[in-house]
Amino acid sequence: MKDLNQLTELCKKNKTIDPELYTKYEVKRGLRDINGKGVLAGLTEIGEIKAKENDKPCEGKLYYHGYNIEDIIRGCIKDDRFGFEETIYLLIFGELPNKQQLQDFTELLASYRTIPPEFVRDVIMKAPSRDMMNTLSRSVLTLYAYDDNADDISVPNVLRQCLQLVAQFPLLSVYGYQAYMFCYEKQSLIVHSPRPELSTAENILHMLRPDSSYTKLEARILDLALILHAEHGGGNNSTFTTHVVTSTGTDTYSTVAASLGALKGPRHGGANIKVIRMFEDMKKNIRNWNSDTEIKQYLSDLLNKKAFDKAGLIYGMGHAVYSLSDPRANVFKAFVESLAAEKGREDEFNLYSNVERLAPEVIAEERKIYKGVSANVDFYSGFVYSMLDIPPELYTPIFAISRIAGWSAHRIEELINPGKIIRPAYKSIAEHKEYIPMNER
């Protein structure tokens, strides 16, 4: 260990870059300029994020193939139907399906919602992992071996592969969790087969719960979460990863595994777990959940690295693009309140609402910021999943179950519009040196 520590220090000594050099060479760190505007790296018709009008911050809007996400959700609510399958169709095929098209597509997904019996036994059960995202990635890579046309990147074949993965992700995630609970937590192993007549949201709850029971409101809100997380433009980290890896000409399974690796990080798909843990700490340290004074003091302590994980962050607040509002969080909030009432957790919902209201004030007082700060979708999603009795181990896989729809759409778009391999530039700042023979070092 001593040698490893010495080697670590050697790495730090010779690989630390002066932060001022990024300004000197006008490097767009994170592919964003000093005002937070993203570097234009591609074109897409799939998703659009709107956070400014005439270069001024505006209420956030999110569009799927030109359709406002709020209108899509209103349409599903008005018709009293599940909407995730319709959303998948829209993202991948670029238009809204009629009733017959949606029925045919739903039946196609149901036919793909299966994995080989030996796969569950030999892959999921024999090598369970404590991390469900790693389980999901390994399962995706292993499915390569079960595909006779794994390396065929023609659009028809990739479409077939993507739709199969869209349908299989709930099974891979839930079965991976059941295997983990059986092997590591010594719980009973209960594996339910998916039911073809159920929606994706219903099947997740059906397969996850021992008695397969759920309320209509629970399934509706999980369906809503899947719709809201399905796509977020080509520039988010995991979707950009999809484009980058697709541009190399590699297979679908390798591409999706890379995107899963990107989504796993706590700065991306794992953020909602941080929000939940932050609130758990908050509930222990704030005596009166309705006291603005106590809440503001705790939030100030968070920013000053005195509370929770001492990282100086209020998790769930702020977004790389949105400033005044995240439309996904706004849509979520109305339904979260209904679910909290059904579950008898109104006090917790009020605490979330108070933090959402007060955090921008505290951040404005403590930080110099170039744009507004509002709650993002992760702020409420973890709370929703906890009320749905979804275990934290599955929070990020649920995100992946949804986002595979967007990744699939972007992979197909990249293949249909082939360009150069995506390869941004890095400037070397190392000095050129004369080689030193071994006996002179």
C-alpha positions as CSV (number, residue, x, y, z in Angstrom):
1,M,0.0,0.0,0.0
2,K,2.9,2.3,0.7
3,D,4.2,1.9,-2.8
4,L,0.7,2.6,-4.2
5,N,0.6,5.8,-2.2
6,Q,3.9,6.9,-3.5
7,L,2.8,6.1,-7.1
8,T,-0.4,8.1,-6.5
9,E,1.6,11.1,-5.4
10,L,3.8,10.7,-8.5
11,C,0.7,10.8,-10.7
12,K,-0.6,13.9,-8.9
13,K,2.8,15.6,-9.3
14,N,3.2,15.0,-13.0
15,K,-0.4,15.2,-14.1
16,T,-1.9,18.2,-12.3
17,I,-2.7,21.0,-14.8
18,D,-2.8,24.6,-13.8
19,P,-6.5,25.7,-13.8
20,E,-5.5,29.1,-15.3
21,L,-4.3,27.4,-18.5
22,Y,-7.9,26.4,-19.3
23,T,-8.7,30.1,-19.5
24,K,-5.5,31.0,-21.3
25,Y,-6.2,28.5,-24.1
26,E,-10.0,29.2,-24.1
27,V,-10.8,25.5,-23.3
28,K,-14.5,24.8,-23.1
29,R,-14.4,22.6,-20.1
30,G,-17.3,20.1,-20.1
31,L,-17.9,21.4,-23.7
32,R,-19.5,24.5,-22.3
33,D,-18.4,28.1,-22.3
34,I,-18.1,30.4,-19.3
35,N,-21.8,31.3,-19.5
36,G,-22.9,27.7,-19.5
37,K,-23.7,27.5,-23.2
38,G,-22.9,24.2,-24.8
39,V,-20.5,23.8,-27.7
40,L,-22.5,22.8,-30.8
41,A,-21.3,19.3,-31.7
42,G,-24.2,17.9,-33.8
43,L,-27.7,18.2,-35.1
44,T,-30.7,16.2,-34.0
45,E,-34.5,16.1,-34.5
46,I,-35.1,13.8,-31.5
47,G,-35.1,16.1,-28.5
48,E,-34.9,19.8,-27.8
49,I,-34.3,21.7,-24.6
50,K,-35.5,25.3,-24.4
51,A,-34.2,27.4,-21.5
52,K,-33.7,30.8,-23.2
53,E,-35.6,33.2,-25.4
54,N,-33.7,36.1,-27.1
55,D,-30.6,35.1,-25.0
56,K,-32.6,35.6,-21.8
57,P,-33.6,32.8,-19.3
58,C,-37.2,31.5,-19.7
59,E,-39.3,28.8,-18.2
60,G,-37.8,25.5,-19.3
61,K,-39.5,23.5,-22.1
62,L,-38.7,20.0,-23.4
63,Y,-39.7,18.7,-26.8
64,Y,-39.7,15.2,-28.2
65,H,-39.6,15.3,-32.0
66,G,-41.1,18.8,-31.8
67,Y,-43.9,17.9,-29.4
68,N,-44.0,19.6,-26.0
69,I,-43.6,16.9,-23.3
70,E,-46.3,18.6,-21.3
71,D,-48.8,18.2,-24.2
72,I,-47.8,14.5,-24.6
73,I,-48.5,13.9,-20.9
74,R,-51.8,15.8,-20.9
75,G,-52.9,13.7,-23.9
76,C,-52.2,10.5,-22.0
77,I,-54.0,11.7,-18.9
78,K,-57.0,12.9,-20.9
79,D,-57.3,9.4,-22.6
80,D,-56.6,7.6,-19.2
81,R,-53.8,5.5,-20.8
82,F,-50.2,4.7,-20.3
83,G,-47.8,6.8,-22.4
84,F,-44.3,5.4,-22.3
85,E,-44.9,3.0,-25.2
86,E,-46.2,5.9,-27.3
87,T,-43.2,7.9,-26.3
88,I,-40.8,5.2,-27.4
89,Y,-42.6,5.1,-30.8
90,L,-42.3,8.8,-31.2
91,L,-38.7,9.0,-30.3
92,I,-37.5,6.2,-32.5
93,F,-39.8,6.7,-35.5
94,G,-40.3,10.4,-35.4
95,E,-44.1,10.6,-35.4
96,L,-47.0,10.0,-33.1
97,P,-48.7,6.6,-33.7
98,N,-52.4,6.1,-34.4
99,K,-54.4,3.6,-32.4
100,Q,-53.6,0.6,-34.7
101,Q,-49.9,1.5,-34.9
102,L,-49.6,1.9,-31.2
103,Q,-51.4,-1.5,-30.6
104,D,-49.1,-3.2,-33.1
105,F,-46.0,-1.6,-31.6
106,T,-47.1,-2.5,-28.0
107,E,-47.6,-6.1,-29.1
108,L,-44.1,-6.2,-30.8
109,L,-42.5,-5.0,-27.6
110,A,-44.4,-7.6,-25.6
111,S,-43.1,-10.3,-27.9
112,Y,-39.5,-9.0,-27.3
113,R,-40.1,-8.9,-23.5
114,T,-38.3,-12.1,-22.8
115,I,-34.8,-13.4,-22.2
116,P,-33.5,-17.0,-22.6
117,P,-34.2,-19.2,-19.5
118,E,-30.5,-20.2,-19.4
119,F,-29.5,-16.5,-19.4
120,V,-31.3,-15.9,-16.0
121,R,-29.7,-19.0,-14.6
122,D,-26.1,-18.8,-16.0
123,V,-25.6,-15.0,-16.2
124,I,-27.9,-13.2,-13.7
125,M,-28.1,-15.8,-10.9
126,K,-24.5,-17.2,-11.1
127,A,-22.7,-13.9,-10.9
128,P,-24.9,-11.4,-9.0
129,S,-23.6,-7.9,-8.3
130,R,-24.2,-5.4,-5.5
131,D,-24.5,-2.7,-8.2
132,M,-27.5,-3.1,-10.5
133,M,-26.0,-0.8,-13.2
134,N,-23.0,-3.1,-13.4
135,T,-25.4,-6.0,-13.6
136,L,-27.3,-4.3,-16.4
137,S,-24.1,-3.5,-18.3
138,R,-22.8,-7.0,-18.0
139,S,-26.1,-8.5,-19.1
140,V,-26.2,-6.2,-22.2
141,L,-22.6,-7.2,-23.2
142,T,-23.4,-10.9,-22.7
143,L,-26.5,-10.6,-24.9
144,Y,-24.1,-10.0,-27.7
145,A,-23.2,-13.7,-27.6
146,Y,-26.9,-14.6,-28.0
147,D,-27.3,-12.6,-31.2
148,D,-26.4,-14.3,-34.5
149,N,-26.1,-10.8,-36.2
150,A,-24.5,-8.9,-33.3
151,D,-22.1,-7.0,-35.5
152,D,-24.5,-6.0,-38.3
153,I,-25.0,-2.3,-38.0
154,S,-27.5,-1.9,-40.8
155,V,-30.5,0.1,-39.7
156,P,-33.1,-2.7,-39.8
157,N,-30.9,-4.9,-37.6
158,V,-30.0,-2.1,-35.2
159,L,-33.7,-1.3,-34.9
160,R,-34.4,-4.9,-34.0
161,Q,-31.6,-4.9,-31.5
162,C,-32.7,-1.6,-29.9
163,L,-36.4,-2.6,-29.6
164,Q,-35.3,-5.9,-28.0
165,L,-33.2,-4.1,-25.5
166,V,-35.9,-1.6,-24.7
167,A,-38.2,-4.5,-23.9
168,Q,-35.6,-6.5,-22.0
169,F,-34.2,-3.7,-19.8
170,P,-37.0,-4.1,-17.1
171,L,-36.4,-7.8,-16.9
172,L,-32.6,-7.5,-16.7
173,S,-32.9,-4.8,-14.0
174,V,-35.5,-6.4,-11.8
175,Y,-34.1,-10.0,-12.1
176,G,-30.6,-8.6,-11.3
177,Y,-32.0,-7.0,-8.1
178,Q,-33.9,-10.2,-7.1
179,A,-30.6,-12.2,-7.5
180,Y,-28.8,-9.7,-5.4
181,M,-31.3,-9.8,-2.6
182,F,-31.3,-13.6,-2.7
183,C,-27.5,-14.1,-2.7
184,Y,-26.4,-11.1,-0.5
185,E,-29.4,-10.3,1.7
186,K,-30.6,-13.9,2.1
187,Q,-34.1,-13.0,1.0
188,S,-36.6,-15.3,-0.7
189,L,-36.1,-15.5,-4.5
190,I,-39.3,-14.6,-6.3
191,V,-39.2,-14.2,-10.1
192,H,-42.3,-13.2,-11.9
193,S,-42.5,-13.5,-15.7
194,P,-43.7,-10.3,-17.5
195,R,-47.3,-10.2,-18.6
196,P,-47.9,-9.2,-22.3
197,E,-51.1,-7.3,-21.6
198,L,-49.3,-4.9,-19.1
199,S,-47.5,-1.7,-19.9
200,T,-43.8,-1.3,-19.1
201,A,-44.6,0.6,-15.9
202,E,-47.1,-2.0,-14.7
203,N,-44.7,-4.9,-15.6
204,I,-41.9,-3.3,-13.5
205,L,-44.2,-3.2,-10.4
206,H,-45.6,-6.6,-11.2
207,M,-42.2,-8.2,-11.4
208,L,-40.7,-6.3,-8.5
209,R,-43.3,-6.9,-5.8
210,P,-43.7,-10.4,-4.3
211,D,-47.5,-10.2,-4.5
212,S,-47.5,-8.3,-7.9
213,S,-50.0,-5.8,-6.6
214,Y,-50.0,-2.1,-7.3
215,T,-52.5,0.8,-7.4
216,K,-53.5,2.6,-10.6
217,L,-52.0,5.8,-9.3
218,E,-48.6,4.0,-8.6
219,A,-48.5,2.6,-12.1
220,R,-49.5,6.0,-13.7
221,I,-46.8,7.9,-11.8
222,L,-44.1,5.4,-12.7
223,D,-45.2,5.6,-16.3
224,L,-45.0,9.4,-16.1
225,A,-41.4,9.1,-14.7
226,L,-40.5,6.9,-17.7
227,I,-41.9,9.4,-20.1
228,L,-40.0,12.3,-18.5
229,H,-36.7,10.5,-18.4
230,A,-36.8,9.0,-21.9
231,E,-34.9,11.7,-23.7
232,H,-33.1,15.0,-23.0
233,G,-31.4,16.2,-26.2
234,G,-28.2,14.9,-27.8
235,G,-25.9,16.7,-25.4
236,N,-26.5,15.0,-22.1
237,N,-23.5,12.8,-21.1
238,S,-24.9,9.4,-21.8
239,T,-26.7,10.3,-25.0
240,F,-23.5,12.0,-26.3
241,T,-21.7,8.8,-25.4
242,T,-24.2,7.0,-27.6
243,H,-23.3,9.2,-30.5
244,V,-19.5,9.1,-29.9
245,V,-19.4,5.3,-29.7
246,T,-21.9,4.8,-32.5
247,S,-19.6,7.0,-34.7
248,T,-16.9,4.4,-34.4
249,G,-19.0,1.8,-36.2
250,T,-19.2,-0.6,-33.3
251,D,-22.1,-2.9,-32.3
252,T,-25.2,-2.0,-30.5
253,Y,-24.4,-3.9,-27.3
254,S,-21.1,-2.2,-26.9
255,T,-22.7,1.2,-27.5
256,V,-25.4,0.7,-25.0
257,A,-23.0,-0.6,-22.4
258,A,-20.9,2.5,-22.8
259,S,-24.0,4.7,-22.4
260,L,-24.9,2.8,-19.2
261,G,-21.4,3.5,-17.8
262,A,-22.0,7.2,-18.4
263,L,-25.4,7.2,-16.8
264,K,-24.2,5.4,-13.7
265,G,-22.2,8.4,-12.4
266,P,-23.6,10.4,-9.5
267,R,-23.3,13.6,-11.7
268,H,-25.7,12.1,-14.1
269,G,-28.2,9.2,-13.5
270,G,-27.2,8.5,-10.0
271,A,-28.1,12.0,-8.8
272,N,-31.5,11.1,-7.4
273,I,-29.9,8.7,-4.9
274,K,-27.8,11.6,-3.6
275,V,-31.0,13.7,-3.2
276,I,-32.7,10.9,-1.1
277,R,-29.7,10.5,1.2
278,M,-29.4,14.3,1.6
279,F,-33.0,14.4,2.7
280,E,-32.5,11.5,5.1
281,D,-29.8,13.5,6.8
282,M,-31.9,16.7,6.7
283,K,-34.8,15.0,8.4
284,K,-32.5,13.9,11.2
285,N,-31.0,17.4,11.7
286,I,-34.0,19.7,11.3
287,R,-36.4,19.5,14.2
288,N,-39.2,21.6,12.6
289,W,-39.7,20.7,8.9
290,N,-41.8,23.8,8.4
291,S,-39.3,26.3,9.9
292,D,-37.8,28.4,7.1
293,T,-35.0,29.5,9.5
294,E,-33.9,25.9,10.3
295,I,-34.1,24.8,6.7
296,K,-32.1,27.8,5.4
297,Q,-29.4,27.2,8.0
298,Y,-29.1,23.5,7.0
299,L,-28.9,24.5,3.3
300,S,-26.3,27.1,4.1
301,D,-24.3,24.4,6.0
302,L,-24.6,22.2,2.9
303,L,-23.1,24.9,0.7
304,N,-20.3,25.6,3.2
305,K,-19.4,21.9,3.5
306,K,-20.6,21.5,7.1
307,A,-23.5,19.1,6.5
308,F,-24.3,15.7,4.8
309,D,-21.3,14.7,2.6
310,K,-19.5,18.0,2.9
311,A,-19.3,18.3,-0.9
312,G,-20.7,21.9,-0.9
313,L,-23.7,20.9,-3.0
314,I,-27.5,21.0,-2.6
315,Y,-28.4,17.9,-4.6
316,G,-31.4,18.2,-6.9
317,M,-31.0,21.9,-7.3
318,G,-29.7,23.5,-10.5
319,H,-29.1,22.1,-14.0
320,A,-26.5,22.6,-16.7
321,V,-29.1,24.0,-19.1
322,Y,-32.3,25.0,-17.3
323,S,-32.3,28.1,-15.0
324,L,-35.8,29.3,-14.2
325,S,-37.4,25.9,-14.2
326,D,-37.0,22.3,-15.2
327,P,-40.3,21.3,-17.0
328,R,-39.8,17.7,-15.9
329,A,-39.7,18.7,-12.2
330,N,-42.8,20.9,-12.7
331,V,-44.8,18.1,-14.2
332,F,-43.6,15.6,-11.6
333,K,-44.5,17.9,-8.6
334,A,-48.3,17.9,-9.2
335,F,-48.4,14.1,-9.3
336,V,-46.0,13.7,-6.4
337,E,-48.4,15.6,-4.1
338,S,-51.2,13.1,-5.0
339,L,-49.0,10.1,-4.3
340,A,-47.7,11.6,-1.0
341,A,-51.4,12.0,0.0
342,E,-52.1,8.3,-0.9
343,K,-49.1,7.1,1.0
344,G,-49.6,9.4,4.1
345,R,-46.3,11.2,3.5
346,E,-47.6,14.8,3.2
347,D,-45.1,16.0,5.8
348,E,-42.2,14.9,3.7
349,F,-43.7,16.4,0.6
350,N,-44.0,19.7,2.4
351,L,-40.3,19.5,3.4
352,Y,-39.4,18.9,-0.2
353,S,-41.5,21.9,-1.3
354,N,-40.0,24.1,1.4
355,V,-36.4,23.2,0.3
356,E,-37.4,23.8,-3.4
357,R,-38.6,27.3,-2.4
358,L,-35.8,28.3,-0.1
359,A,-32.7,26.7,-1.8
360,P,-32.5,29.3,-4.7
361,E,-32.5,32.1,-2.0
362,V,-29.7,30.5,-0.1
363,I,-27.7,29.7,-3.2
364,A,-28.0,33.3,-4.4
365,E,-26.8,34.6,-1.0
366,E,-23.8,32.2,-0.8
367,R,-22.7,31.8,-4.4
368,K,-22.0,34.0,-7.4
369,I,-24.1,32.4,-10.2
370,Y,-24.5,33.3,-13.8
371,K,-28.0,32.0,-14.1
372,G,-31.0,31.1,-12.0
373,V,-31.3,27.9,-10.0
374,S,-34.4,25.7,-9.8
375,A,-35.2,22.1,-8.8
376,N,-34.3,19.5,-11.5
377,V,-36.1,16.3,-12.2
378,D,-33.8,14.4,-9.7
379,F,-35.1,16.5,-6.9
380,Y,-38.5,14.7,-6.8
381,S,-37.8,11.4,-8.7
382,G,-36.0,9.7,-5.8
383,F,-38.9,10.6,-3.4
384,V,-41.4,9.2,-5.9
385,Y,-39.4,5.9,-6.2
386,S,-39.3,5.6,-2.4
387,M,-43.0,6.1,-2.2
388,L,-43.4,3.4,-4.8
389,D,-41.3,1.1,-2.6
390,I,-38.7,0.8,-5.4
391,P,-35.3,0.0,-3.7
392,P,-32.5,2.6,-4.1
393,E,-30.5,-0.1,-5.9
394,L,-32.9,0.3,-8.8
395,Y,-33.2,4.1,-9.0
396,T,-30.6,4.5,-11.7
397,P,-31.6,1.3,-13.6
398,I,-35.2,2.8,-13.8
399,F,-33.6,5.8,-15.4
400,A,-31.8,3.5,-17.9
401,I,-35.1,1.6,-18.6
402,S,-36.5,4.9,-19.7
403,R,-33.4,6.5,-21.4
404,I,-32.7,3.4,-23.6
405,A,-35.6,4.8,-25.7
406,G,-33.7,8.0,-26.3
407,W,-30.3,6.2,-26.8
408,S,-31.9,3.9,-29.4
409,A,-33.3,6.9,-31.3
410,H,-30.0,8.7,-31.3
411,R,-28.0,5.6,-32.3
412,I,-30.3,5.1,-35.3
413,E,-30.1,8.8,-36.2
414,E,-26.3,8.7,-36.1
415,L,-26.3,5.6,-38.4
416,I,-28.7,7.1,-40.9
417,N,-26.7,10.4,-41.0
418,P,-23.1,9.0,-41.0
419,G,-20.4,11.5,-40.5
420,K,-16.8,11.4,-39.2
421,I,-15.8,9.6,-36.1
422,I,-16.4,12.0,-33.2
423,R,-12.9,13.0,-32.0
424,P,-12.6,16.4,-30.2
425,A,-9.2,18.0,-29.8
426,Y,-7.0,18.2,-26.7
427,K,-4.1,20.6,-26.5
428,S,-0.8,19.2,-25.1
429,I,0.9,21.6,-22.6
430,A,3.8,19.2,-21.9
431,E,7.3,20.5,-22.6
432,H,9.4,18.5,-25.1
433,K,12.3,16.7,-23.4
434,E,15.4,14.9,-24.4
435,Y,15.2,11.1,-23.7
436,I,17.4,10.1,-20.7
437,P,19.2,6.8,-20.9
438,M,18.5,4.4,-18.1
439,N,22.0,4.5,-16.5
440,E,21.8,8.4,-16.3
441,R,18.4,8.7,-14.5
